[in-house]
């Protein structure tokens, strides 16, 4: 019996690295307030479809890398990404069965909770934004989810990533 090794696992890590870079890429100032949560969306996809490879440890490491890239409090993004992965892992079986529009609604709630935890942590450190427009990235990310899902699904099927 032949052992089944991982196939094209490097694509997962490359997509997560690309999402990390997209999350700090320059944007016009008027669009900055609604910057999509690229890292959270890509991480959510891989946690949904490859939970045996991508999980809490991956979220923690990527969160620490994001903390270093953003210059934020060390562990802040790691905590938020860990919360997202925890919620997605708990809802994984249901989320995979939902149509894409229901996935968008569930992920709006998950990303919204993550943004509220981020707001709470920013308040504790004295960097509180003035309004609840801080939740706009969760809405933008939920609206972008169908395209991220289609792109990563196409990539996963085409390259037979397992």
N, C-alpha and C positions, 0 to 999 in steps of 0.2 A: 504494500500500500504506500503510495507516494504521499509525502507530506505537502500540504498546501501552504505555501508561503504567501506573504502579502503581495498583491499585484498593484503596481503603480501607486504605492503609498506616498511617494514623493509629491504627487499632484495635490494631495490634501494639504501637505505642509506648505507647498508653493502658493496655494490659494489663500491659506491663512496669512502667510507673509504679505501677499498682495493686499489683502484686506487691512492688515496692520498699516501698510504704507498708504492706502487710500484714506485711512482715518486721520492721517496727518497731512495729506496733500493740500496744497493751497487752494482756496476757493474764494470767489468774490465775497466781499464783506456782507452783502445783503443775504447771501445764501448760507453764511456760516452758522446762523442761529438754528437752521434746520438740517445740519449735517447728518446724513444717514449713519446709523450705527453699523458700519460695514463689518467690523470684526465680530460683532454680536450676531449678525445675520449669517455670515459664512460659518461661524462656529455652530450656530443653531442647526444649519443644514447638515453638517458633518456629524453632529451629535445625534440627529434624527436617523441618519442612514448608516452610520458606522459607529455605533455606540461602543463597540469592542475596541476601537482604536482611539477615538477622540472622546475625552471625558473631563472630569473635574481637574485632573492634573494638567491637562493641556490648557484648560481655561485659566488656571492659576498662573502658569508660566507665561501665557500670552498676556494676561492682565498685568503681570509685573513688567513685561516688555513695554506694554502700552503706558504704564506709569512712568517708566524711564523716558519714553519718547515724548510724552506730554509734559513732563516735568511736574507731575502731580504727586500728591501724597503717596508714598510707597505702600502698595497693597490696596489702594482705593479701587482701581479698575479690576484688580484681581478678585476682590470681593464681589463686585458687580457682575463680572463675567461668571464667577462661580455660582452666583444666585441664578443667573439666566440658565446655565447648564443644568443646575439642580432642578429647576422648574421644568425644563424641556425633557430631561430624563424621566421625571415623574409623569409627564403627560405624553411620553413618546408613542405608546401604542395607540392612543386616541388620535394624536396629531397626524400620524401616518395614514389613518383611515379617513380623516376629514378632507373635504374638497378644499381647494386652494383658498377660496374666499373665507372659509371658516378658520383655516390656518392663519390667515391675515388677522382675523379678529382676536384669536387667542394670543398670537404674537404681539399684537398691539397692547394687550393687557400685560404680558410678560415683560416687554420692553418698557412699558410705562412704569411698572413696579421697579424695574432696574433704574430708571431715570429718577424716580422718587427717592430711592436709596442713595443715588448719586447726589441728589439735592440735599438730603439729610446730612451726608458726609461733608458736602461743601459748606453747609451751614455750621457744622461743628468746627470747621477750620477757619470760618470767617469769610468765605468766598461765596456767599449766597447771591444767586442772581435775583434781580428785583421782581420778576413775575413768574407765573407758571408756564410761560412760553418755553421753559426748560423741557417740557414734555413734547415739544414739536418733533425732535428727532425720532421719538417712538412712533409717531404717526407717519412720518416720512418713511421710516424703515418698514413699517407694516404695509404701506402702499407699494414699496419697491420689492417686497418679498416674492411676488409671483415671477418677476424677472430674474431675481437671484436664484430662486428655486429652479426655473427652467434652464438657466445657464449651467448651474452646478449639476443638475440631473443629466443634462445632455453630456457633460464632461464625464460624469461617473459611468454612464451607460456606454459611451463611445470608447473609453479607455478601460472598461471592465475593472473599475476600482472596487476592491473588496477588502 
